[in-house]
Amino acid sequence: MTHDHRRFQRRALLAASAAGAAGWLATTGGVQASEAVSGSPSVESESAVVRWSRQVPIRYEADVAVIGGGIAGVSAACAAARSGARVVLVERFAVTGGDLTTGGVANFCGDTKGQGEVFDAIVADLEKFDAVAPYKAAYPEQSTRVFEHHVLAFVLQELLLRRGVKLLLHTQFVDACANDAGRITACIVCGKSGPEALQARQFIDCTGEADVARRAGFAVTQGRPEDGLQLPMSIHCFVRHVEPRDAGPPLPDGWLQPIQDRQALPMTSVWPNGPRGNSLKIKIPKFDATDTQSLTAAEIQGRRRALEVLHYYLQVEHKPWRYDGCSPQIGIREGARVVGDYVLTVDDLRAGRAFEDGIARGLFYLDGHKPDDEKRTYILPTDQRKVPPYQIPLRSLLVRDGANLLAAGRCFSADQLALSSARVSTTCSMMGQAAGIAAALAAGKHGDPRRIDAADVRRILVERGARLEL
Ligand SMILES: Cc1cc2nc3c(=O)[nH]c(=O)nc-3n(C[C@H](O)[C@H](O)[C@H](O)COP(=O)(O)OP(=O)(O)OC[C@H]3O[C@@H](n4cnc5c(N)ncnc54)[C@H](O)[C@@H]3O)c2cc1C
């Protein structure tokens, strides 16, 4: 085991102990927050703790609260609202869209038809702005549709508002108040107004890192089984095409380690990014998206690598490109995955398995980039990556330890290889839509998502244009 791996595992242990130490007490008219924070890695002491306690006003109430506004969260919120639920969506950044916008991905993979009415509405709006590549054929013949991510950010916010979703931007989910039965009674969120409580009958964790489940102390898993290493991140570096005299900027002498030849490049994909623009997607492996310091290090490394790679294209290939900056956030392929009532496995995908409670359809190949090197390497050889269409069961969105918590998007319950396919945006949207419908049904009845009939969710999905059959 390398030093890096030992440090990685130690950080994972620290993060796990901090999550397990959370304890919250609900009171009337406010929420009493009380927590022991243990083992701040910066003081390198695993025994140091700070206790704090605070009354937090209950500022928001909803039938369904969606935490995290990526494609899964937006789809969940829109679907729940369409079902008549009062919905609050909490997003820590200025815009929704997650990996697709702040992460700079700007490309739909999988099938962009048959995902259901929420995804259809998103694509239709992008088309009105002439900001998405045309649909040519069903997957796999046409496996990608690039779009303009700034336009997507606008389209998503307008869709949420049209549906009547209460949107809280610049608002970080901080903690969950869960009782002994695993029912989340409130979430603590924090924006510029300070800590506030959000109460809801149903919660949906769409944070990518399973923040809600982790803070509630529910079981999660991450990375590959042997050492917890997650699928690698990638930074997106944007360039615009200019007259050769305006190309740059060059790396000043003595800064970083400029790349001088193609062999030395990390995995770098050059994507379209609007007219006269490109996006360089650069692999940044071996960081942990659930660990504050590791994620910070990944962002720093990402921006350094971006300038080193850019130097190569400017100085060696003489591209007439001007640096337009990096995506505000590094792209995260894998954070933490909840442990659900069912854990979807790669064998399910390989078998093209259908489930009685199948609520989404996946078909993308097993796109598992190797977690421990920066070259274009994959966990599986090429001939083992293809999978037939498969279903995702509602049970893999039901958080096993939670009474009223679902998870959708890249933190749903799956093994790492199953996630490597199901993480594409189209499938995340389908999962989100299903979670929103299920949560709205549960909120409208008894508040128990396990007592709703999965057949009802499936029926509504199909009525709303989702293709579930394989
Ligand atoms: C480099 C890269 C390239 C990819 N390429 C493609 C591609 O070509 N095509 C494709 O279809 N898919 C691609 N994917 C996959 C796809 O983009 C993502 O898996 C998918 O968009 C994830 O959606 P999500 O909603 O589950 O998570 P995210 O998009 O990560 O959304 C999570 C949201 O939750 C918010 N959040 C997180 N924690 C908190 C908190 N504590 N409080 C408040 N808000 C919070 C985040 O800010 C974010 O908006 C790529 C991914 C990466 C990283």
The ligand as a Gaussian input file, in Angstrom:
#p B3LYP/6-31G(d) Opt

LIG

0 1
 C      -15.316000      15.216000     -15.979000
 C      -16.682000      14.651000     -16.196000
 C      -17.127000      14.408000     -17.476000
 C      -18.403000      13.898000     -17.678000
 N      -18.854000      13.724000     -18.962000
 C      -20.146000      13.425000     -19.150000
 C      -20.688000      13.451000     -20.446000
 O      -19.983000      13.709000     -21.421000
 N      -22.014000      13.186000     -20.596000
 C      -22.821000      12.895000     -19.533000
 O      -24.010000      12.687000     -19.716000
 N      -22.322000      12.846000     -18.286000
 C      -21.018000      13.127000     -18.069000
 N      -20.514000      13.137000     -16.810000
 C      -21.366000      12.681000     -15.699000
 C      -22.418000      13.664000     -15.316000
 O      -22.044000      14.976000     -15.656000
 C      -22.674000      13.615000     -13.812000
 O      -22.548000      12.327000     -13.282000
 C      -24.068000      14.100000     -13.520000
 O      -24.256000      15.373000     -14.118000
 C      -24.275000      14.120000     -12.021000
 O      -25.480000      14.734000     -11.705000
 P      -25.924000      14.812000     -10.190000
 O      -27.088000      15.703000     -10.159000
 O      -26.052000      13.439000      -9.629000
 O      -24.679000      15.421000      -9.399000
 P      -24.006000      16.848000      -9.546000
 O      -24.085000      17.344000     -10.920000
 O      -22.665000      16.744000      -8.920000
 O      -24.938000      17.783000      -8.658000
 C      -24.842000      17.844000      -7.267000
 C      -25.314000      19.219000      -6.857000
 O      -25.433000      19.268000      -5.448000
 C      -24.835000      20.459000      -4.977000
 N      -24.381000      20.182000      -3.620000
 C      -23.483000      19.255000      -3.246000
 N      -23.324000      19.272000      -1.911000
 C      -24.158000      20.225000      -1.444000
 C      -24.442000      20.707000      -0.137000
 N      -23.843000      20.209000       0.945000
 N      -25.343000      21.711000      -0.003000
 C      -25.959000      22.248000      -1.099000
 N      -25.708000      21.819000      -2.359000
 C      -24.826000      20.808000      -2.527000
 C      -23.706000      20.714000      -5.947000
 O      -23.292000      22.058000      -5.930000
 C      -24.336000      20.298000      -7.263000
 O      -25.046000      21.343000      -7.896000
 C      -19.238000      13.624000     -16.572000
 C      -18.788000      13.879000     -15.280000
 C      -17.527000      14.398000     -15.086000
 C      -17.079000      14.708000     -13.695000

